[in-house]
Amino acid sequence: MKKLRTPIVAVLGHVDHGKTTLLDKIRNTRVIAKEAGGITQHIGATEVPIELIKEICKDLWPKNITIPGLLFIDTPGHKAFTNLRKRGGALADLAILVVDVNEGFKPQTEEALMILRTFKTPFVVAANKIDKIPGWQSFENQPFLKSFQQQDDVVKQRLENKIYDLIGELYKYGFSADRFDRIRDFTRTVAIVPVSALTGEGIPELLLVLVGLAQRYLEKNLRLHVEGKAKGTVLEVKEEKGLGMTMDVIIYDGTLRVGDKIAIGGVNGVVVTHVRGILKPRPAQEIRVESKFKSVKEVTAAAGVKIVAPGIENVVAGSEFEVVESEEDVKKFEERIRKEIEEVTIKTDEEGVVLKTDTLGSLEALVNELKEAGIPIKKAEVGDIDKRDVVEAAANRDEINRLVIGFNVKVLPGVEEEAARYGVRIFLDNIIYSLLDNVTSWREEQKRLREKQKIESLIKPCKIQLLKDFIFRRSKPAIVGVKVLAGELRRDVKLIKPDGTPAGSVRSIQKAGENIPVATEGDEVAIAIDGVTIGRHLDGNEILYVDIPEKHAKIIERDLLDSLSEEAKKAFMEFLQIKRKENPFWGR
Ligand SMILES: Nc1nc2c(ncn2[C@@H]2O[C@H](COP(=O)(O)OP(=O)(O)OP(=O)(O)O)[C@@H](O)[C@H]2O)c(=O)[nH]1
């Protein structure tokens, strides 16, 4: 049998939905199953060996499980997740999306889903806090199905309803989902496992579904190259007393040894250094030793360790690293990192917004989401917002693209003023979801305003009746009283008679001696008409129509009929008939 490495699992979810409690519960499972061999604490991660999981799951345990266990990344949260990248995707092989079943989806739940979708990471939904469902009776650490059976029917129904809500929410994001025990094909359907991180109910099935997913769908990715050069991802860079600069890393492939030469690639270039020490946490029982860490000579994936190495001050969290043996290895590595950065940053449009984010992971997630939302991107880069970004955004032809969107970044001094001068808007946020929401609603609003302006500038249908008793002047201009029978009358429009012949243009409109810009249905007003003489071109008692330009008529017929009053619609149809008597294709 091929040797598989331990799958790496991340935990995501909205604030307070129970990520930490869930991880703690899993970490403390050794209390339940003392004999089964303990949990190993790594740096930044917790390893649960397969024997322990088997012990927790007891009679539910399936055959053919060959993965050695699960490695949970201890830092819950999306920032960690998007940071934790490895070649071609996320560092985590699997994820648990924790949702408080009583609260349902929240902004960060949606954000987590977007990220999982971007990285195509298989995940399980832990529908947490089932113990808080009114009437729920808790059975500590029991499998969910066992506990569920013992609940009252109303309580069962309450939970079912909540689960259906979750299924509906997931469906909105394009995921089909169901309660885990009703799923046949776990590749197509996302499993929802009801759990309580507090009482431990459902944890056996949650682990079981994770193990099953890993075993069945990730086998290829999990094939371990024990002998291969180590590859890993940096979780954190920090100074340790007495050790100098260290970096906490997750090694996802190969074996790392003290003395190995490694290349670390970040957005700011590649650092080449060598491993001076590999440290693991010291087990709690060895209390006499002062240091928290224990030095080891080598470590095999998957594992979380602390590396001591010179020259890593500028390494940033989220960087990848790899053991390099020759100059050629370094070159290859540099090339790969450069390509990866390019892949995310260069596929951009001529016209579009400028996007700046804090890490390559968040950049990739946001590029993906903006594309989904149909928002073009001109430039996407890691880094703070500077004047060049504003200038690039300002160069867009369409003003709804004159945007700089920043995720978890700063705006450098003086840039706000520059943006104001160029008419560029800056959107900043540290939640992907609300950032996208703000950007898309602003763009929608702009589009709506623009549409409104376009509609307002259209010449609209209008039908008027000249009032023979109110002829104030016969020509240059003719001034006559009219009643607006339908629609609205504005200045500067042309008029036609029912036979289609021109009848001058409206120079001004007066009501009670005051000039007004518009007269509406039912109004009686005096208008000045250029280009006609009453008695010669007009009798002074005719019905006239506003002569709508063909282009405008087309838009009105296509988009605006429903917004017209009944009378205006009728007048418009009469007007079209007049025009189409001569040319049946007029305005079509
Ligand atoms: N009743 C009940 N309470 C829970 C459960 N899981 C978590 N809680 C409580 O919910 C609160 C938040 O839990 P955390 O685990 O801190 O949530 P989190 O998602 O890690 O929150 P952040 O780390 O702030 O993002 C705590 O008071 C927990 O005790 C559960 O299953 N049942």
The ligand as an ORCA input file, in Angstrom:
! r2SCAN-3c Opt
* xyz 0 1
  N     -23.891     26.130     23.625
  C     -22.824     26.074     22.830
  N     -21.930     27.074     22.854
  C     -20.862     26.990     22.038
  C     -20.662     25.904     21.168
  N     -19.540     26.122     20.467
  C     -19.040     27.306     20.900
  N     -19.840     27.828     21.851
  C     -19.657     29.096     22.549
  O     -19.685     30.138     21.612
  C     -18.749     31.154     21.954
  C     -17.785     31.403     20.805
  O     -17.027     30.236     20.567
  P     -15.576     30.285     19.965
  O     -15.120     28.903     19.835
  O     -14.729     31.252     20.709
  O     -15.911     30.891     18.559
  P     -14.893     31.220     17.391
  O     -15.622     30.931     16.142
  O     -13.609     30.549     17.628
  O     -14.781     32.750     17.567
  P     -13.562     33.689     17.104
  O     -12.300     32.994     17.497
  O     -13.816     34.952     17.863
  O     -13.723     33.841     15.627
  C     -18.051     30.671     23.221
  O     -18.697     31.275     24.325
  C     -18.303     29.178     23.211
  O     -18.362     28.636     24.503
  C     -21.644     24.852     21.174
  O     -21.588     23.875     20.459
  N     -22.691     25.000     22.021
*
